[in-house]
Amino acid sequence: DTEVTQTPKHLVMGMTNKKSLKCEQHMGHRAMYWYKQKAKKPPELMFVYSYEKLSINESVPSRFSPECPNSSLLNLHLHALQPEDSALYLCASSPMGLAGTNEQFFGPGTRLTVL
Amino acid sequence: AQSVTQLDSHVSVSEGTPVLLRCNYSSSYSPSLFWYVQHPNKGLQLLLKYTSAATLVKGINGFEAEFKKSETSFHLTKPSAHMSDAAEYFCVVSHPSGSARQLTFGSGTQLTVLP
């Protein structure tokens, strides 16, 4: 299985809602990533998990809360979002280690709209 | 520090003609370089990667790229464009950050293929 899956594909939420995005991979990768991508822009890194521990938080607002329950799953919990948080949210995974190329494998993304 | 410059924000070609998407990089390390493609409302798909072995790298769908250290370039080419090649293309450099690897994205090149 060489796929990263993300659910849901689309999500519409109000500013007072709580929702979660889910990402799953079964490639044995021990690094997982959340990105935010606005239209016509490259992805922006939000969080990195290494061996299920948060290793990088790119100064993301606390209304985004990541969670890595196990080595295959990555969640992004959303609460009290703003309309400017509307974007495509991408999950990725990669093998660990400083050597080698370790390219990242991306999921199809969740299109989030905040009303 | 790492950086990537994609020299053209938009490239337009006719179907059946060659494609050239230009990328220059800057890296403190021996770089790992990638080209990713993103079709509308989709995730990113790896086209090819440079692994410090062969300087001419072949990827999927007939694309290839040549690593030129003296020019710090990693241009993407395809001999004959197909309508299905219309998409956004990102040149990416990978670098270690703690125990995972971070990606630095170029700003992207939108490829249009005319019938």
Contacts between the chains, C-beta under 8 A, distances in Angstrom:
chain1	res1	chain2	res2	distance
A	4	B	43	7.7
A	6	B	43	7.9
A	31	B	99	7.7
A	31	B	100	4.1
A	31	B	101	7.2
A	33	B	100	7.7
A	40	B	108	7.5
A	40	B	110	7.9
A	41	B	107	7.8
A	41	B	108	7.4
A	42	B	90	5.7
A	42	B	105	3.6
A	42	B	106	6.8
A	42	B	107	6.2
A	42	B	108	5.6
A	43	B	44	7.2
A	43	B	105	6.3
A	45	B	102	6.5
A	45	B	103	7.4
A	48	B	97	7.5
A	48	B	98	7.8
A	48	B	100	5.0
A	48	B	102	7.3
A	50	B	98	6.8
A	50	B	99	4.5
A	50	B	100	4.7
A	51	B	99	7.4
A	55	B	98	5.1
A	55	B	99	6.2
A	55	B	100	6.0
A	56	B	97	6.6
A	56	B	98	6.8
A	56	B	100	7.2
A	56	B	102	7.4
A	88	B	41	7.4
A	90	B	43	5.9
A	90	B	44	7.1
A	92	B	44	7.9
A	94	B	100	7.1
A	94	B	101	6.2
A	96	B	99	6.5
A	96	B	100	6.9
A	98	B	96	4.6
A	98	B	99	7.7
A	98	B	101	7.6
A	100	B	32	8.0
A	100	B	51	7.8
A	101	B	32	4.6
A	101	B	34	7.8
A	101	B	49	5.3
A	101	B	50	7.9
A	101	B	51	5.1
A	101	B	94	6.7
A	102	B	32	7.4
A	102	B	94	6.7
A	102	B	101	4.8
A	103	B	32	7.8
A	103	B	34	5.7
A	103	B	46	5.6
A	103	B	49	5.4
A	103	B	94	7.1
A	104	B	101	7.7
A	104	B	103	6.2
A	105	B	46	7.4
A	106	B	36	7.6
A	106	B	43	4.2
A	106	B	44	4.2
A	106	B	45	7.4
A	107	B	43	5.3
A	108	B	42	5.9
A	108	B	43	4.3
A	109	B	41	7.7
A	109	B	42	7.2
A	109	B	43	5.0
A	111	B	41	6.7
